[in-house]
Every structure is written in structure tokens, then in C-alpha cells.
Amino acid sequence: MNASTGLTDPFLVEGPALVSFSGGQTSGYMLWRIIQSHGGTLPDDVIVAFANTGKEREETLRFVHECETRWGVRIHWLEYIKHKGPLDERFMEVGYNSANRNGAPFERLIAAKKYTPNSAMRFCTSEMKVSLMENFCKSTMGWAAWKNIVGLRYDEGHRALKVYARNADGKNPWQTVLPLDKSRITKTDVAAFWNAQPFDLGLKSYEGNCDLCFLKGRNKLKAIIREQPGVADWWISQEKISKGRFVTEYSYADLKREVEQQPHLFDELDDEQDFDAECGLTCATEGD
């Protein structure tokens, strides 16, 4: 409670609570605000976790590491192992140096499912992020119920409405809390904050934490492939192994072929909003 205004501070989180840090600018800003509201040190029952899929950009991993070291906050780095069996055997805790960088957690999941995820069946999100953090909270923290603190902004209202509806159905052991939405924080506010900081995520506007997330538009994917030769190879190999596609309309091999045939062609970047920067932290089902 702010004594001068009589208003409750949305960033003053009461535990048990999990701050879901995607590794993006928005959730990074949210984490900073939460730390400040707690006077620089989080309570023992307010923890921060980052789920690494093995396909996060190196810039993302470095950004998460800088946030934890510069701000003096412990961030639990988690990686998927399997989605069946005892909860504490379904994930592992790693760190910046030991975090996987070759897609191994994602490969394990695709091999177990025997097909690739897509926009309609985002099991990469539900298994490697949402369920992973649920397993961590239950097995490591011993929580039966908790708050899930997620970085959705006020200008992402359609996504926030889905979260509030999911809270109302009471099916999950957590209640998702959106302090940025409650505080009416927008993309402009987040950008202004990072422009004033001595470090930043360092990604272009059309890039995201996941190096070639299939939720991106075709032209954005091609632009990234054009700028980073070899980035599509992992995705192509997974489509071959699973005999499937991440995107129904085209394969990643198609994208790479198009870029090779027209290496200097400028593709107008798609206007649609990308979600992979905060991917999965509000999703509860594979079909979300």
C-alpha cells in the first residue's frame, strides 16, 4: 500500500509467487519494478524463473544473466527433460554457462511427441514453459497454490482478458497476476525504461527470444534467415525427423531455399504482432 495515495502497488507481490521471466524486455522491466517495490530484495517466497528451450537467442541468455547479476536477484534457469514421471525428474536447473544452446530440450520434446508443434498445438509452450514452471513450483518449492506473475502490458488487452478468464475457471493451482496491465504500462513505457539503462536485450524489433519461432510471419522469418546463415538448419532437421511442419503453409526448407534464390531481396516485414518474446507464460493448454 502506498501511504501517500492509498493505492495498492501492483508490483508489491505477496508470496508464494513465481515471477515468470521470459527473457524479453517487457518481463525484464516488470522484474525490475517488482524488485524496486520490495526495496531491492525479494522475499524468500517470491522467486524468479526463466525457462530455456535450447533455442533462445544468445542475446536473450546474456540479457537474463545481466539482469540477475546487475540487480542482485536469483533467477532459476530451468530446462525441460521429459513430460512424464516424477515431477522433479521432468526438468533440470542450470545456469548461464551450462544452459543448453543447441536445441536439446526442444529436440527431446519433439521426439517424445513424435510431431512438431504449430500455432494450433503449441506444446513447446505448454510443456517447456508452463508445465515446467508448474513442476518446479510443486516439487522444488513444495507449493500447492501460488501466484504466477506475468509480463503482459496494458496494450496487450486481448491477451490479458484470456488470462483473467482462465483465472476465473479455477482449473490451475495458480492465479496469474498482471502488474503491468494493472499499472497501464505500454510498449512505449517499456522502451523508455530500457533506453535509459546501461544494458539492453539487443535484438531488432522483428527478432524474438526464440531464434525462428513459427509464430512469426513468413517475411520476418526470411529476414532472420538471410541475416543469420545456418539459423534455419535445426528447424529443417526437426521437420525431416518428425516428417511434419511447424507451419502448415510452408516448410523451413522452403524458407531457406527462397532466401538462397533471392539473397538480396528485401521482404516487407509483416505487421502482425509476435508473441514469442513472452511466449508461453500465460498458456495453459496445447491448443491455446
ABEGO torsion letter per residue (X at the ends): XBAAAGBBBAABBBOBBBBBBAGBAAAAAAAAAAAAAAGGBBBAABBBBBBBAGABBAAAAAAAAAAAAAAGBBBBBBBBABABEBAAAABBBBBAAABBAAGAAAAAAAAAAGBBBBAABBAAAAAAAAAAAAAAAAAAAGBABBBBBBBBBAAAAAAAAAAAAAAAAGABABBBBBAAAAAGBBAAAAAAAAAABABBAGBBAABBABABBAABBAAAAAAAAAABBGAAAAAAAAAAAAGBBABAABBAAAAAAAAAABAABBBBBBABBBAAAABGAABABAAX
